[in-house]
């Protein structure tokens, strides 16, 4: 009889354990359903946020426009303003060089494109000079062009404008 009671007690414990495991399994299934629903809700919220963010951010800069090495890159992208660069006709060469250099730095225009862009802002004798220098291969770089432009259009320290006027 003792053996029968022991088997019955063992069977009851096993049934309780099975019942406990079934309840745990049901709880896990319910939790899994809740977590799946929460994850799909989170996924849709993240997608919505990403969509709104993509509408707010500016397009990434073109890979060929990299900031000059002397300028630290700003962590926040700024919109480009339209800046007017004065046309260069031979008057005030140092002022024009300063302004066009600032324009290039602001717009992150690489050195290899600066000659072409600068030619758009030349007129009259400076445009003729640029065409001649370019055709003859004398403009090898942006810095070479600036030096040649200064040499050609900046008044020399040896010139005496009053003396030239009196000679007339």
FENTA-V609681 format. One line per field, one symbol per residue. phi: phi as a letter, one per 20 degrees, with the letter a starting at -180 (. if undefined). psi: psi as a letter, one per 20 degrees, with the letter a starting at -180 (. if undefined). burial: I if it has 24 or more other ideal C-beta (glycine too) atoms within 12 Angstrom, else O. A space follows every 50 residues. Layout:
# FENTA-V609681
phi = ???
psi = ???
burial = ???
This chain:
# FENTA-V609681
phi = .fffffffffffffffffffffffffffffffffffffffffgfffffff fffffeeefffffeddffffeffefdfdffeededffddoelffffffff ffgfffelefgfdfffffffddbmfffffffffffemedebfffffffff fedefffeecffffffff
psi = hhhghghggggghggggggghgghgggggghggghgghghggghgggggh ghhhhhqqqqqqhinqqqhipqpqhpqqqpqopppqqojiqmhhgggggh ghghggjlpqhiihggghhhjqrchhgggggggghjkinhrghhggghgg hgipqqiiqnhhggghh.
burial = OOOOOOOOOOOOOOOOOOOOOOOOOOOOOOOOOOOOOOOOOOOOOOOOOO OOOOOOOOOOOOOOOOOOOOOOOOOOOOOOOOOOIOOIOOOOIOOIIOOI IOIIOOIIIOIOOIIOOIIOIIOOOIOOIIOOIOOOOOIOOIOOIIOIIO OOIOOOOOOOOOOOOOOO
